[in-house]
Each structure stands twice: as C-alpha cells, then as structure tokens.
Amino acid sequence: MYEEALSAADAVATQHMYADEGLAVLGRELANARPTLALTVARGSSDHAASYFAYLAMQRLGVPVVSLPMSLVTLHHAPLAVKGQLAVALSQSGQSPDLIDTMSRLAEAGARTVALVNKHESPLAAACEWSLPLCAGEEKSVAATKSYIASLSAVARLVAHWQGDNGLLRALDALPEQLKEACRQDWSAAIPVLASAERIMVVGRGLGFAVALEAALKFKETCAIQAEAFSGAEIKHGPMALIDEGYPLLVFAPRGPEQQGLIALAAEMRCRGARVLLAAPADEPSRDLTLSVADDEALDPLLAIQSFYLMAAQLSEARGLNPDTPRHLSKVTRTH
C-alpha cells in the first residue's frame, strides 16, 4: 500500500500521456451536445471519486450529477428516462456484475455511457460506448490508493476539457510534482493519537468531502478503526452527541470557501474536549497536519489524500496490522 501510494504521481503522469487525448475528445463532445443530467455508477473508493466528480461538475458546469443506486436497475428494473444523458462508471477492476449490467441497461435506454477503469480490457469497458484508462498500473494492495488518485485526476481532466478550462488543465500538468511534494509532508503526529483509537470522525466539505469519505474507508479497512465521514455542515445535526473527552476527529480543511468554517469547527471541537487533527495548508497556524497546495484549489484534495495514504499505511503497521491484506476483504468485489 505504501509503495503504491508513492507511485501515484507516476500514474497521473502516465494518464496525461495516454488518456488525455481521449478525455479531450469526450469533453468536446459533451460540450457540443450538452447533457442536462449525469449519473455516476461506482462502489467503494471509486464511488468516492464519483462524489468528487459530481461536486466539480456541478460547481463548474452547472450539470446536476446523481449517484445511481444500482439496485434500481439490476433488481427493480426501473424505467429510467436517460436518453441523451451521461452515465459515468468508475472502477479499478471493471469486473463487478452490477456495474456491468447497470451500464449495459443504461446504454440500451439511450444514455451516453463512459467507463473510467484501470483494467482497460474488462467487461465494464466493453459494455460502455466510451472506455478510458486510468493508467494506474497493477495495484496489488487490496486497499486502493494510486487508482483512487488516478480516478480523481481523470474526472478533473474530463471536467476541464468539457468546460474548456485551460487553467485547470495546466494545473493538472503540474500535479505529478505536487503529489511528490505531498508525499514528503510529515503526518507522523497523527500516529500516536490514533495508534490505540477505536473510533474516529473524518470531516470535510465541498470537494474535500470526497477525500473525507475515502479516508474513513481506509481507516476501517486498513486500521480496523470504526470511522465515519461527515460534512462539516452536518456534524452538528446529530453526530455532535457522540463527541466526548478525547474523541478523535480528522478535519480536512483545504483551500476554498469551506475552509474557514472547517477551521472554526476544529477550534470548537477542541473546546469540547475532542482530540482534533486539523489538516490545513502551511499558512494556517492552528493546523496539526500540513496539506500541500496545487496550482488550482480544485486539485488540493488529491494532495490531501496522497499525504493521508502514507500515514494510514504506517498507522496500520503501528496497530499490528498488515495494510496490504485487510481482514475479510479481496481486491475484486463482485456484487449483483
């Protein structure tokens, strides 16, 4: 897991060379024949990448994006009116029957289907009109790392081409070097705080919520910590009742209009006795963990999760676990 997380920068650079042209063609097609709705189809880490795509597409393009519960299609055969709309599937393996069946049926209903998949020659790729590789290479660890970061960069590239945003494209070109910098951030202060933790809340908001979801999943699968992700806007609507003296919180506060509210939340939780780990850029004096910054703040979450992954792998070992082989899990999950 640690070595694969370190190689995320190489995966993103490879994606620029081998997938960007296809993403550009697709982006131009979407700009010329604009859908009024987009659906995402994914599970696990890929669904967290889909959450990032949804927020970014709605923020920059104004196109509503909905995460589709696959059982509506696979079990209930719902008559979805999706002709001419966009359906994007994200997957590492491209093997799960529910993703394949869902995308096949959406295509039959007239949707424009796109697979962003690491295993380019896969049943999911074959089921979709468009298939674009994530270019992460083989991932041996059960816990996805570089393929998740590659998924985020792929959907950011798609949105940039769709919007014609040359600034975001230039920022993506610079991303590999910034991912390497994020690998050098020292997050070791989190390990003694979490080495014996049984539970944690992970907080984010906006584009950063996608990495809060991903971090919570990694805490569960690699560190056996009961972790839940919450939006900074939702934590006071019930989850606050769980917070008592010493309760650990990891708060992602990258740049953006959500940042000040998250920093204020971290301060309030400290006053309530919580053990807060605030991850923020170097210009925030109250931070506990430092976040690297990209040339476009929309890419800051990719750098945040890069730093987190390396810490999570070390934390897993500090807890006497093997991050590469989580209990009861396998690399390819097949659901129906």
NUSE-703472 format. One record per residue (C-alpha): x, y, z; residue in three letters; residue number from 0. Coordinates in pm, 1 decimal, m for minus. Layout:
N
px:X; py:Y; pz:Z; resn:ALA; resi:NUM;
...
This chain:
336
px:0.0; py:0.0; pz:0.0; resn:MET; resi:0;
px:276.9; py:240.8; pz:95.1; resn:TYR; resi:1;
px:477.3; py:179.1; pz:m222.9; resn:GLU; resi:2;
px:169.5; py:200.6; pz:m445.1; resn:GLU; resi:3;
px:62.0; py:526.1; pz:m282.4; resn:ALA; resi:4;
px:409.9; py:665.1; pz:m350.3; resn:LEU; resi:5;
px:369.0; py:581.2; pz:m720.1; resn:SER; resi:6;
px:50.4; py:786.9; pz:m765.9; resn:ALA; resi:7;
px:247.8; py:1071.9; pz:m923.9; resn:ALA; resi:8;
px:378.7; py:837.0; pz:m1191.7; resn:ASP; resi:9;
px:24.9; py:711.1; pz:m1257.2; resn:ALA; resi:10;
px:m104.1; py:1065.6; pz:m1305.9; resn:VAL; resi:11;
px:184.2; py:1147.7; pz:m1539.8; resn:ALA; resi:12;
px:114.2; py:832.4; pz:m1741.9; resn:THR; resi:13;
px:m252.8; py:925.1; pz:m1761.4; resn:GLN; resi:14;
px:m160.3; py:1261.5; pz:m1908.5; resn:HIS; resi:15;
px:36.3; py:1087.0; pz:m2183.7; resn:MET; resi:16;
px:m203.0; py:803.8; pz:m2268.6; resn:TYR; resi:17;
px:m556.6; py:907.0; pz:m2166.8; resn:ALA; resi:18;
px:m573.4; py:1283.8; pz:m2202.4; resn:ASP; resi:19;
px:m644.9; py:1281.7; pz:m2576.6; resn:GLU; resi:20;
px:m946.7; py:1055.0; pz:m2529.8; resn:GLY; resi:21;
px:m1072.1; py:1263.2; pz:m2238.4; resn:LEU; resi:22;
px:m1033.8; py:1575.7; pz:m2454.2; resn:ALA; resi:23;
px:m1239.7; py:1423.6; pz:m2737.3; resn:VAL; resi:24;
px:m1510.3; py:1317.1; pz:m2493.1; resn:LEU; resi:25;
px:m1508.5; py:1657.4; pz:m2325.0; resn:GLY; resi:26;
px:m1558.1; py:1833.3; pz:m2657.9; resn:ARG; resi:27;
px:m1843.7; py:1600.1; pz:m2746.4; resn:GLU; resi:28;
px:m2015.5; py:1674.5; pz:m2416.8; resn:LEU; resi:29;
px:m1966.8; py:2048.3; pz:m2472.6; resn:ALA; resi:30;
px:m2121.9; py:2022.6; pz:m2819.3; resn:ASN; resi:31;
px:m2414.2; py:1800.7; pz:m2716.0; resn:ALA; resi:32;
px:m2457.2; py:1904.2; pz:m2353.9; resn:ARG; resi:33;
px:m2641.1; py:1659.0; pz:m2127.7; resn:PRO; resi:34;
px:m2878.2; py:1806.2; pz:m1873.5; resn:THR; resi:35;
px:m2807.2; py:1530.2; pz:m1621.2; resn:LEU; resi:36;
px:m2520.2; py:1297.0; pz:m1535.5; resn:ALA; resi:37;
px:m2533.6; py:970.2; pz:m1342.4; resn:LEU; resi:38;
px:m2240.7; py:805.4; pz:m1166.1; resn:THR; resi:39;
px:m2212.8; py:430.9; pz:m1114.7; resn:VAL; resi:40;
px:m1947.9; py:309.7; pz:m869.5; resn:ALA; resi:41;
px:m1878.0; py:148.2; pz:m535.6; resn:ARG; resi:42;
px:m1619.3; py:187.9; pz:m261.3; resn:GLY; resi:43;
px:m1323.4; py:414.0; pz:m334.2; resn:SER; resi:44;
px:m1448.6; py:458.8; pz:m689.9; resn:SER; resi:45;
px:m1774.7; py:596.8; pz:m554.1; resn:ASP; resi:46;
px:m1578.2; py:849.7; pz:m351.3; resn:HIS; resi:47;
px:m1408.3; py:956.3; pz:m675.1; resn:ALA; resi:48;
px:m1754.8; py:982.9; pz:m829.1; resn:ALA; resi:49;
px:m1852.4; py:1215.6; pz:m542.8; resn:SER; resi:50;
px:m1559.9; py:1441.0; pz:m633.4; resn:TYR; resi:51;
px:m1665.5; py:1437.1; pz:m999.8; resn:PHE; resi:52;
px:m2023.6; py:1522.9; pz:m904.1; resn:ALA; resi:53;
px:m1924.3; py:1824.6; pz:m696.6; resn:TYR; resi:54;
px:m1673.3; py:1951.0; pz:m951.7; resn:LEU; resi:55;
px:m1910.8; py:1910.2; pz:m1247.6; resn:ALA; resi:56;
px:m2197.3; py:2080.5; pz:m1066.5; resn:MET; resi:57;
px:m1969.8; py:2358.6; pz:m940.4; resn:GLN; resi:58;
px:m1804.5; py:2437.0; pz:m1273.8; resn:ARG; resi:59;
px:m2054.8; py:2322.0; pz:m1535.3; resn:LEU; resi:60;
px:m2392.0; py:2350.1; pz:m1363.2; resn:GLY; resi:61;
px:m2490.6; py:1997.1; pz:m1470.6; resn:VAL; resi:62;
px:m2674.1; py:1807.6; pz:m1193.8; resn:PRO; resi:63;
px:m2497.5; py:1480.8; pz:m1108.1; resn:VAL; resi:64;
px:m2666.0; py:1192.2; pz:m925.9; resn:VAL; resi:65;
px:m2512.6; py:876.7; pz:m779.8; resn:SER; resi:66;
px:m2730.2; py:595.5; pz:m912.9; resn:LEU; resi:67;
px:m2823.6; py:314.0; pz:m670.8; resn:PRO; resi:68;
px:m2753.9; py:17.9; pz:m897.8; resn:MET; resi:69;
px:m3026.2; py:m198.0; pz:m744.4; resn:SER; resi:70;
px:m3282.2; py:30.8; pz:m911.2; resn:LEU; resi:71;
px:m3159.6; py:m114.8; pz:m1239.6; resn:VAL; resi:72;
px:m3034.4; py:m462.2; pz:m1150.2; resn:THR; resi:73;
px:m3309.0; py:m567.2; pz:m905.2; resn:LEU; resi:74;
px:m3605.6; py:m336.5; pz:m970.0; resn:HIS; resi:75;
px:m3561.1; py:m277.0; pz:m1344.5; resn:HIS; resi:76;
px:m3668.8; py:85.7; pz:m1302.4; resn:ALA; resi:77;
px:m3765.8; py:252.5; pz:m1633.0; resn:PRO; resi:78;
px:m3511.6; py:533.5; pz:m1612.5; resn:LEU; resi:79;
px:m3557.0; py:812.7; pz:m1865.5; resn:ALA; resi:80;
px:m3191.5; py:869.9; pz:m1953.4; resn:VAL; resi:81;
px:m3187.9; py:912.6; pz:m2330.7; resn:LYS; resi:82;
px:m2909.5; py:1152.7; pz:m2426.7; resn:GLY; resi:83;
px:m2786.1; py:1184.1; pz:m2067.5; resn:GLN; resi:84;
px:m2437.3; py:1098.8; pz:m1939.4; resn:LEU; resi:85;
px:m2361.2; py:789.0; pz:m1733.7; resn:ALA; resi:86;
px:m2009.4; py:754.4; pz:m1591.2; resn:VAL; resi:87;
px:m1885.5; py:432.5; pz:m1432.8; resn:ALA; resi:88;
px:m1565.1; py:430.5; pz:m1229.1; resn:LEU; resi:89;
px:m1389.3; py:109.8; pz:m1135.4; resn:SER; resi:90;
px:m1047.2; py:m34.2; pz:m1064.8; resn:GLN; resi:91;
px:m1116.6; py:m385.5; pz:m1194.9; resn:SER; resi:92;
px:m1416.5; py:m343.6; pz:m1426.0; resn:GLY; resi:93;
px:m1534.0; py:m688.1; pz:m1314.0; resn:GLN; resi:94;
px:m1836.4; py:m636.6; pz:m1087.9; resn:SER; resi:95;
px:m2158.6; py:m768.9; pz:m1244.8; resn:PRO; resi:96;
px:m2377.5; py:m491.3; pz:m1102.6; resn:ASP; resi:97;
px:m2167.2; py:m218.6; pz:m1268.1; resn:LEU; resi:98;
px:m2158.8; py:m406.1; pz:m1598.0; resn:ILE; resi:99;
px:m2532.8; py:m480.3; pz:m1600.8; resn:ASP; resi:100;
px:m2624.2; py:m127.2; pz:m1497.5; resn:THR; resi:101;
px:m2414.9; py:36.0; pz:m1768.1; resn:MET; resi:102;
px:m2543.4; py:m207.4; pz:m2030.7; resn:SER; resi:103;
px:m2903.4; py:m125.4; pz:m1946.0; resn:ARG; resi:104;
px:m2838.8; py:247.4; pz:m1932.4; resn:LEU; resi:105;
px:m2686.0; py:221.0; pz:m2279.6; resn:ALA; resi:106;
px:m2994.5; py:33.0; pz:m2400.5; resn:GLU; resi:107;
px:m3206.0; py:319.1; pz:m2260.8; resn:ALA; resi:108;
px:m3011.3; py:569.8; pz:m2470.8; resn:GLY; resi:109;
px:m2759.2; py:708.1; pz:m2221.1; resn:ALA; resi:110;
px:m2409.4; py:803.4; pz:m2329.1; resn:ARG; resi:111;
px:m2202.3; py:557.9; pz:m2128.5; resn:THR; resi:112;
px:m1843.7; py:614.9; pz:m2016.9; resn:VAL; resi:113;
px:m1613.7; py:376.7; pz:m1827.4; resn:ALA; resi:114;
px:m1314.6; py:517.4; pz:m1642.6; resn:LEU; resi:115;
px:m1146.0; py:193.5; pz:m1548.4; resn:VAL; resi:116;
px:m797.1; py:83.8; pz:m1451.3; resn:ASN; resi:117;
px:m827.5; py:m257.1; pz:m1619.6; resn:LYS; resi:118;
px:m891.6; py:m117.4; pz:m1965.2; resn:HIS; resi:119;
px:m963.4; py:m459.1; pz:m2119.5; resn:GLU; resi:120;
px:m1250.5; py:m555.5; pz:m1891.3; resn:SER; resi:121;
px:m1620.3; py:m641.7; pz:m1919.7; resn:PRO; resi:122;
px:m1714.7; py:m294.1; pz:m1793.3; resn:LEU; resi:123;
px:m1506.4; py:m127.2; pz:m2063.4; resn:ALA; resi:124;
px:m1669.4; py:m347.5; pz:m2326.8; resn:ALA; resi:125;
px:m2018.3; py:m257.8; pz:m2201.5; resn:ALA; resi:126;
px:m1971.3; py:119.0; pz:m2247.8; resn:CYS; resi:127;
px:m1966.6; py:344.0; pz:m2552.0; resn:GLU; resi:128;
px:m1656.1; py:520.2; pz:m2422.9; resn:TRP; resi:129;
px:m1377.8; py:349.7; pz:m2228.9; resn:SER; resi:130;
px:m1083.9; py:548.5; pz:m2095.4; resn:LEU; resi:131;
px:m794.1; py:406.1; pz:m1892.3; resn:PRO; resi:132;
px:m697.4; py:536.2; pz:m1550.8; resn:LEU; resi:133;
px:m337.5; py:431.3; pz:m1622.6; resn:CYS; resi:134;
px:m260.3; py:347.8; pz:m1258.1; resn:ALA; resi:135;
px:m97.7; py:16.1; pz:m1346.1; resn:GLY; resi:136;
px:m131.7; py:m302.2; pz:m1145.8; resn:GLU; resi:137;
px:m243.0; py:m248.3; pz:m788.5; resn:GLU; resi:138;
px:m156.1; py:m541.5; pz:m560.5; resn:LYS; resi:139;
px:m267.9; py:m398.1; pz:m228.2; resn:SER; resi:140;
px:m634.8; py:m461.3; pz:m151.4; resn:VAL; resi:141;
px:m666.4; py:m100.1; pz:m37.4; resn:ALA; resi:142;
px:m685.4; py:123.6; pz:m345.6; resn:ALA; resi:143;
px:m452.6; py:423.0; pz:m340.6; resn:THR; resi:144;
px:m295.0; py:521.8; pz:m671.4; resn:LYS; resi:145;
px:m605.9; py:411.3; pz:m863.2; resn:SER; resi:146;
px:m820.7; py:643.0; pz:m648.1; resn:TYR; resi:147;
px:m590.7; py:939.0; pz:m710.8; resn:ILE; resi:148;
px:m585.1; py:849.2; pz:m1081.5; resn:ALA; resi:149;
px:m967.0; py:842.3; pz:m1078.7; resn:SER; resi:150;
px:m976.9; py:1191.4; pz:m928.9; resn:LEU; resi:151;
px:m731.5; py:1326.2; pz:m1184.6; resn:SER; resi:152;
px:m921.8; py:1159.8; pz:m1471.0; resn:ALA; resi:153;
px:m1254.9; py:1315.3; pz:m1378.4; resn:VAL; resi:154;
px:m1085.8; py:1652.0; pz:m1321.2; resn:ALA; resi:155;
px:m938.0; py:1625.8; pz:m1671.5; resn:ARG; resi:156;
px:m1279.0; py:1537.7; pz:m1813.1; resn:LEU; resi:157;
px:m1441.5; py:1838.9; pz:m1647.5; resn:VAL; resi:158;
px:m1156.6; py:2067.3; pz:m1759.8; resn:ALA; resi:159;
px:m1188.7; py:1957.0; pz:m2122.5; resn:HIS; resi:160;
px:m1569.3; py:1973.7; pz:m2106.0; resn:TRP; resi:161;
px:m1552.8; py:2328.3; pz:m1971.6; resn:GLN; resi:162;
px:m1255.8; py:2431.8; pz:m2184.4; resn:GLY; resi:163;
px:m1070.6; py:2536.8; pz:m1868.4; resn:ASP; resi:164;
px:m707.1; py:2574.3; pz:m1973.1; resn:ASN; resi:165;
px:m608.3; py:2689.8; pz:m1625.8; resn:GLY; resi:166;
px:m726.0; py:2364.4; pz:m1470.1; resn:LEU; resi:167;
px:m552.9; py:2165.7; pz:m1745.2; resn:LEU; resi:168;
px:m223.5; py:2346.0; pz:m1676.5; resn:ARG; resi:169;
px:m267.9; py:2274.6; pz:m1305.5; resn:ALA; resi:170;
px:m321.5; py:1905.6; pz:m1386.5; resn:LEU; resi:171;
px:0.2; py:1904.7; pz:m1586.9; resn:ASP; resi:172;
px:185.5; py:2024.4; pz:m1275.1; resn:ALA; resi:173;
px:10.0; py:1775.6; pz:m1046.7; resn:LEU; resi:174;
px:265.9; py:1489.2; pz:m1054.6; resn:PRO; resi:175;
px:539.6; py:1702.8; pz:m898.7; resn:GLU; resi:176;
px:297.8; py:1834.5; pz:m638.1; resn:GLN; resi:177;
px:192.0; py:1477.7; pz:m550.0; resn:LEU; resi:178;
px:559.4; py:1402.9; pz:m486.7; resn:LYS; resi:179;
px:574.0; py:1704.3; pz:m255.8; resn:GLU; resi:180;
px:262.5; py:1578.8; pz:m73.8; resn:ALA; resi:181;
px:447.2; py:1251.2; pz:m13.5; resn:CYS; resi:182;
px:710.7; py:1447.7; pz:176.0; resn:ARG; resi:183;
px:463.5; py:1606.8; pz:418.9; resn:GLN; resi:184;
px:519.7; py:1476.7; pz:770.7; resn:ASP; resi:185;
px:194.4; py:1338.8; pz:909.8; resn:TRP; resi:186;
px:361.7; py:1129.7; pz:1180.3; resn:SER; resi:187;
px:194.0; py:1338.0; pz:1452.3; resn:ALA; resi:188;
px:m130.4; py:1153.1; pz:1376.4; resn:ALA; resi:189;
px:8.7; py:810.5; pz:1460.2; resn:ILE; resi:190;
px:40.5; py:835.3; pz:1842.3; resn:PRO; resi:191;
px:m304.1; py:997.1; pz:1854.3; resn:VAL; resi:192;
px:m465.4; py:713.8; pz:1658.6; resn:LEU; resi:193;
px:m249.7; py:412.2; pz:1747.6; resn:ALA; resi:194;
px:m499.8; py:295.3; pz:2009.4; resn:SER; resi:195;
px:m816.0; py:464.2; pz:1878.2; resn:ALA; resi:196;
px:m1129.2; py:258.1; pz:1833.6; resn:GLU; resi:197;
px:m1333.0; py:523.5; pz:1651.0; resn:ARG; resi:198;
px:m1287.7; py:848.0; pz:1461.7; resn:ILE; resi:199;
px:m1489.0; py:1105.1; pz:1270.9; resn:MET; resi:200;
px:m1343.8; py:1237.3; pz:946.6; resn:VAL; resi:201;
px:m1475.2; py:1577.8; pz:845.4; resn:VAL; resi:202;
px:m1465.0; py:1758.2; pz:513.1; resn:GLY; resi:203;
px:m1685.5; py:1973.4; pz:296.3; resn:ARG; resi:204;
px:m1723.2; py:2060.1; pz:m70.4; resn:GLY; resi:205;
px:m1464.1; py:1891.0; pz:m290.7; resn:LEU; resi:206;
px:m1281.9; py:1787.5; pz:25.8; resn:GLY; resi:207;
px:m1571.4; py:1569.5; pz:140.6; resn:PHE; resi:208;
px:m1477.6; py:1309.6; pz:m122.2; resn:ALA; resi:209;
px:m1141.9; py:1255.1; pz:47.5; resn:VAL; resi:210;
px:m1303.3; py:1252.0; pz:392.7; resn:ALA; resi:211;
px:m1516.6; py:961.0; pz:269.3; resn:LEU; resi:212;
px:m1208.8; py:787.5; pz:131.8; resn:GLU; resi:213;
px:m1004.8; py:842.7; pz:448.4; resn:ALA; resi:214;
px:m1285.4; py:698.7; pz:662.6; resn:ALA; resi:215;
px:m1293.4; py:388.7; pz:443.3; resn:LEU; resi:216;
px:m916.8; py:344.4; pz:470.8; resn:LYS; resi:217;
px:m929.4; py:379.3; pz:849.9; resn:PHE; resi:218;
px:m1180.6; py:94.5; pz:853.5; resn:LYS; resi:219;
px:m1019.0; py:m141.6; pz:606.4; resn:GLU; resi:220;
px:m650.7; py:m95.2; pz:687.6; resn:THR; resi:221;
px:m652.4; py:12.9; pz:1054.0; resn:CYS; resi:222;
px:m968.1; py:m154.4; pz:1192.5; resn:ALA; resi:223;
px:m1091.2; py:178.8; pz:1330.9; resn:ILE; resi:224;
px:m1466.2; py:246.7; pz:1322.5; resn:GLN; resi:225;
px:m1460.2; py:561.2; pz:1113.0; resn:ALA; resi:226;
px:m1741.3; py:778.0; pz:981.6; resn:GLU; resi:227;
px:m1719.4; py:1070.7; pz:741.9; resn:ALA; resi:228;
px:m1935.6; py:1377.6; pz:789.9; resn:PHE; resi:229;
px:m1973.8; py:1706.2; pz:610.4; resn:SER; resi:230;
px:m1868.4; py:1999.8; pz:823.6; resn:GLY; resi:231;
px:m2218.0; py:2136.0; pz:760.4; resn:ALA; resi:232;
px:m2384.6; py:1822.4; pz:902.1; resn:GLU; resi:233;
px:m2179.2; py:1731.6; pz:1205.8; resn:ILE; resi:234;
px:m2389.1; py:1946.4; pz:1440.5; resn:LYS; resi:235;
px:m2711.3; py:1777.8; pz:1328.5; resn:HIS; resi:236;
px:m2670.0; py:1471.2; pz:1548.9; resn:GLY; resi:237;
px:m2312.8; py:1338.4; pz:1527.5; resn:PRO; resi:238;
px:m2209.1; py:1604.4; pz:1782.0; resn:MET; resi:239;
px:m2378.4; py:1394.2; pz:2052.5; resn:ALA; resi:240;
px:m2106.7; py:1128.7; pz:2013.6; resn:LEU; resi:241;
px:m1817.9; py:1363.4; pz:2083.2; resn:ILE; resi:242;
px:m1679.1; py:1339.8; pz:2434.2; resn:ASP; resi:243;
px:m1341.9; py:1396.7; pz:2600.0; resn:GLU; resi:244;
px:m1061.9; py:1267.0; pz:2380.6; resn:GLY; resi:245;
px:m1283.1; py:1172.0; pz:2085.7; resn:TYR; resi:246;
px:m1058.7; py:1183.7; pz:1775.4; resn:PRO; resi:247;
px:m1150.8; py:1391.0; pz:1471.0; resn:LEU; resi:248;
px:m957.7; py:1431.6; pz:1148.7; resn:LEU; resi:249;
px:m1064.7; py:1754.1; pz:977.1; resn:VAL; resi:250;
px:m962.6; py:1816.7; pz:616.4; resn:PHE; resi:251;
px:m954.9; py:2193.1; pz:555.4; resn:ALA; resi:252;
px:m803.6; py:2257.4; pz:211.9; resn:PRO; resi:253;
px:m838.7; py:2595.5; pz:41.6; resn:ARG; resi:254;
px:m1179.0; py:2715.3; pz:m72.8; resn:GLY; resi:255;
px:m1487.5; py:2886.8; pz:65.6; resn:PRO; resi:256;
px:m1549.6; py:2597.3; pz:306.0; resn:GLU; resi:257;
px:m1210.1; py:2628.9; pz:475.5; resn:GLN; resi:258;
px:m1282.5; py:2890.8; pz:740.8; resn:GLN; resi:259;
px:m1591.4; py:2708.8; pz:860.7; resn:GLY; resi:260;
px:m1390.3; py:2386.6; pz:898.4; resn:LEU; resi:261;
px:m1112.7; py:2563.9; pz:1089.2; resn:ILE; resi:262;
px:m1373.3; py:2718.8; pz:1320.3; resn:ALA; resi:263;
px:m1532.7; py:2376.2; pz:1367.6; resn:LEU; resi:264;
px:m1195.8; py:2227.6; pz:1463.5; resn:ALA; resi:265;
px:m1147.3; py:2501.8; pz:1723.7; resn:ALA; resi:266;
px:m1495.5; py:2443.9; pz:1866.6; resn:GLU; resi:267;
px:m1439.5; py:2068.0; pz:1887.8; resn:MET; resi:268;
px:m1112.1; py:2125.3; pz:2071.5; resn:ARG; resi:269;
px:m1302.3; py:2335.6; pz:2325.3; resn:CYS; resi:270;
px:m1542.2; py:2043.9; pz:2372.3; resn:ARG; resi:271;
px:m1250.8; py:1815.0; pz:2458.1; resn:GLY; resi:272;
px:m1214.5; py:1634.9; pz:2126.3; resn:ALA; resi:273;
px:m869.5; py:1530.9; pz:2007.5; resn:ARG; resi:274;
px:m862.6; py:1716.2; pz:1678.0; resn:VAL; resi:275;
px:m618.7; py:1659.1; pz:1393.8; resn:LEU; resi:276;
px:m663.0; py:1958.8; pz:1165.2; resn:LEU; resi:277;
px:m514.9; py:1912.5; pz:818.4; resn:ALA; resi:278;
px:m468.4; py:2250.7; pz:650.9; resn:ALA; resi:279;
px:m215.6; py:2437.5; pz:434.3; resn:PRO; resi:280;
px:103.8; py:2579.1; pz:582.4; resn:ALA; resi:281;
px:m42.0; py:2928.8; pz:622.6; resn:ASP; resi:282;
px:m291.9; py:2804.0; pz:886.1; resn:GLU; resi:283;
px:m121.4; py:2833.3; pz:1227.7; resn:PRO; resi:284;
px:m369.1; py:2606.5; pz:1409.2; resn:SER; resi:285;
px:m301.6; py:2307.0; pz:1181.5; resn:ARG; resi:286;
px:m171.4; py:1976.2; pz:1315.3; resn:ASP; resi:287;
px:m100.1; py:1825.3; pz:972.6; resn:LEU; resi:288;
px:15.5; py:2018.6; pz:667.4; resn:THR; resi:289;
px:m159.6; py:1999.9; pz:330.8; resn:LEU; resi:290;
px:23.4; py:2068.6; pz:6.8; resn:SER; resi:291;
px:m142.6; py:2305.6; pz:m238.9; resn:VAL; resi:292;
px:m192.6; py:2267.5; pz:m614.5; resn:ALA; resi:293;
px:m196.5; py:2528.4; pz:m889.2; resn:ASP; resi:294;
px:m578.4; py:2509.4; pz:m882.6; resn:ASP; resi:295;
px:m752.3; py:2466.5; pz:m547.3; resn:GLU; resi:296;
px:m987.6; py:2209.1; pz:m703.4; resn:ALA; resi:297;
px:m688.8; py:1970.7; pz:m704.5; resn:LEU; resi:298;
px:m592.4; py:2024.3; pz:m339.3; resn:ASP; resi:299;
px:m798.2; py:1719.4; pz:m227.3; resn:PRO; resi:300;
px:m574.0; py:1493.1; pz:m438.7; resn:LEU; resi:301;
px:m270.3; py:1615.7; pz:m249.3; resn:LEU; resi:302;
px:m451.6; py:1575.6; pz:82.3; resn:ALA; resi:303;
px:m536.4; py:1210.6; pz:24.5; resn:ILE; resi:304;
px:m182.0; py:1144.9; pz:m102.5; resn:GLN; resi:305;
px:m37.5; py:1254.5; pz:233.0; resn:SER; resi:306;
px:m309.0; py:1065.0; pz:420.5; resn:PHE; resi:307;
px:m244.8; py:733.4; pz:244.6; resn:TYR; resi:308;
px:118.5; py:719.8; pz:355.8; resn:LEU; resi:309;
px:21.3; py:794.7; pz:713.8; resn:MET; resi:310;
px:m257.1; py:532.5; pz:705.2; resn:ALA; resi:311;
px:m17.1; py:261.1; pz:588.2; resn:ALA; resi:312;
px:220.2; py:345.2; pz:874.2; resn:GLN; resi:313;
px:m66.4; py:362.8; pz:1123.4; resn:LEU; resi:314;
px:m186.8; py:19.0; pz:1019.6; resn:SER; resi:315;
px:152.8; py:m129.0; pz:1097.3; resn:GLU; resi:316;
px:170.7; py:63.0; pz:1425.2; resn:ALA; resi:317;
px:m155.3; py:m109.8; pz:1521.1; resn:ARG; resi:318;
px:m5.4; py:m451.2; pz:1441.8; resn:GLY; resi:319;
px:m190.6; py:m495.8; pz:1112.4; resn:LEU; resi:320;
px:m90.8; py:m551.1; pz:751.1; resn:ASN; resi:321;
px:m235.3; py:m273.3; pz:533.6; resn:PRO; resi:322;
px:m194.0; py:m484.8; pz:218.5; resn:ASP; resi:323;
px:m422.1; py:m765.5; pz:333.6; resn:THR; resi:324;
px:m720.1; py:m630.6; pz:533.1; resn:PRO; resi:325;
px:m934.4; py:m887.1; pz:710.4; resn:ARG; resi:326;
px:m1223.0; py:m1040.1; pz:513.2; resn:HIS; resi:327;
px:m1153.7; py:m831.2; pz:200.5; resn:LEU; resi:328;
px:m1038.3; py:m910.2; pz:m153.1; resn:SER; resi:329;
px:m910.1; py:m690.0; pz:m433.7; resn:LYS; resi:330;
px:m1202.7; py:m754.8; pz:m669.2; resn:VAL; resi:331;
px:m1552.4; py:m733.3; pz:m521.8; resn:THR; resi:332;
px:m1835.5; py:m880.2; pz:m731.3; resn:ARG; resi:333;
px:m2185.9; py:m771.5; pz:m633.9; resn:THR; resi:334;
px:m2517.3; py:m822.2; pz:m811.0; resn:HIS; resi:335;
